[in-house]
Amino acid sequence: MAKQDASPDETDRMRVDLFLHRIRFFKTRALATSQITKKNVRISRNGETRRTNKPAANIFVGDIVSFYCNKEIVTLSVLNLPLRRGPAPEAQKCYTLIEDQLKERD
């Protein structure tokens, strides 16, 4: 049986645990899930921020995601949704760090 192409509804959103794993902030998806269930992830969309404890929470391109990683808070803007967990340069094209944007303005 041939694999069907993903519908637009399936490609414009992604589980937050899968996203954080694929962009290489967490070595395993289980570690990403653990952080999320501790309510250490916030998702901002359309000016509204919410804390989530559900690894299956959806994120979309344009969302701002904040989470705790390696004893610091990371805030990033979602540029693309990765199709796989690829090499670091490929993963870095999927987000931009908010702290980097603030430093560039100064």
ZIRA-V261925 format. One record per pair of residues at least 12 apart in sequence whose ideal C-beta (glycine too) atoms are under 8 Angstrom apart, sorted by the first residue. I is the first residue (numbers start at 1). J is the second residue. D is the distance in whole Angstrom. If there is no record, write none. Layout:
i:I j:J d:D
i:I j:J d:D
//
This chain:
i:11 j:81 d:7
i:12 j:60 d:6
i:12 j:61 d:7
i:12 j:81 d:8
i:13 j:58 d:4
i:13 j:59 d:7
i:13 j:60 d:5
i:13 j:81 d:7
i:14 j:58 d:7
i:14 j:59 d:6
i:14 j:81 d:5
i:15 j:55 d:6
i:15 j:56 d:5
i:15 j:57 d:7
i:15 j:58 d:7
i:15 j:59 d:8
i:16 j:32 d:8
i:16 j:36 d:6
i:16 j:41 d:6
i:16 j:43 d:7
i:16 j:52 d:7
i:16 j:55 d:7
i:16 j:56 d:8
i:16 j:57 d:5
i:16 j:58 d:7
i:16 j:59 d:5
i:16 j:65 d:7
i:17 j:29 d:6
i:17 j:32 d:4
i:17 j:33 d:5
i:17 j:36 d:6
i:17 j:55 d:4
i:17 j:56 d:7
i:18 j:32 d:8
i:19 j:59 d:6
i:19 j:65 d:8
i:19 j:78 d:7
i:19 j:81 d:7
i:19 j:82 d:7
i:20 j:32 d:4
i:20 j:35 d:8
i:20 j:36 d:8
i:20 j:41 d:8
i:20 j:65 d:8
i:20 j:67 d:7
i:21 j:85 d:6
i:22 j:82 d:4
i:22 j:84 d:7
i:22 j:85 d:5
i:22 j:86 d:8
i:22 j:91 d:7
i:22 j:94 d:8
i:23 j:82 d:6
i:23 j:91 d:5
i:23 j:92 d:8
i:23 j:94 d:5
i:23 j:95 d:6
i:24 j:85 d:7
i:24 j:88 d:6
i:24 j:91 d:5
i:25 j:67 d:8
i:25 j:69 d:5
i:25 j:74 d:7
i:26 j:69 d:7
i:32 j:55 d:7
i:33 j:55 d:4
i:35 j:67 d:6
i:35 j:68 d:6
i:35 j:69 d:7
i:36 j:52 d:6
i:36 j:53 d:6
i:36 j:54 d:7
i:36 j:55 d:5
i:36 j:57 d:8
i:36 j:67 d:8
i:37 j:53 d:5
i:37 j:55 d:7
i:38 j:53 d:7
i:39 j:51 d:5
i:39 j:52 d:7
i:39 j:53 d:5
i:40 j:67 d:6
i:40 j:68 d:4
i:41 j:57 d:8
i:41 j:65 d:7
i:41 j:66 d:7
i:41 j:67 d:5
i:42 j:65 d:7
i:42 j:66 d:4
i:42 j:67 d:7
i:43 j:57 d:7
i:43 j:59 d:6
i:43 j:63 d:6
i:43 j:64 d:7
i:43 j:65 d:6
i:44 j:63 d:7
i:44 j:64 d:4
i:44 j:65 d:8
i:44 j:66 d:8
i:45 j:60 d:7
i:45 j:62 d:7
i:45 j:63 d:5
i:45 j:64 d:8
i:49 j:64 d:8
i:59 j:78 d:6
i:59 j:81 d:8
i:60 j:78 d:7
i:61 j:78 d:5
i:61 j:79 d:7
i:61 j:80 d:6
i:61 j:81 d:6
i:62 j:77 d:7
i:62 j:78 d:6
i:63 j:77 d:8
i:63 j:78 d:5
i:64 j:76 d:7
i:64 j:77 d:5
i:64 j:78 d:8
i:64 j:98 d:7
i:65 j:77 d:8
i:65 j:78 d:6
i:74 j:97 d:7
i:75 j:97 d:7
i:75 j:98 d:4
i:75 j:99 d:7
i:76 j:95 d:4
i:76 j:96 d:6
i:76 j:97 d:5
i:76 j:98 d:6
i:77 j:95 d:6
i:77 j:96 d:5
i:77 j:98 d:6
i:77 j:101 d:8
i:78 j:94 d:7
i:78 j:95 d:6
i:79 j:93 d:7
i:79 j:94 d:6
i:79 j:95 d:6
i:79 j:96 d:6
i:80 j:93 d:6
i:80 j:94 d:4
i:80 j:95 d:8
i:81 j:94 d:7
i:82 j:94 d:5
//
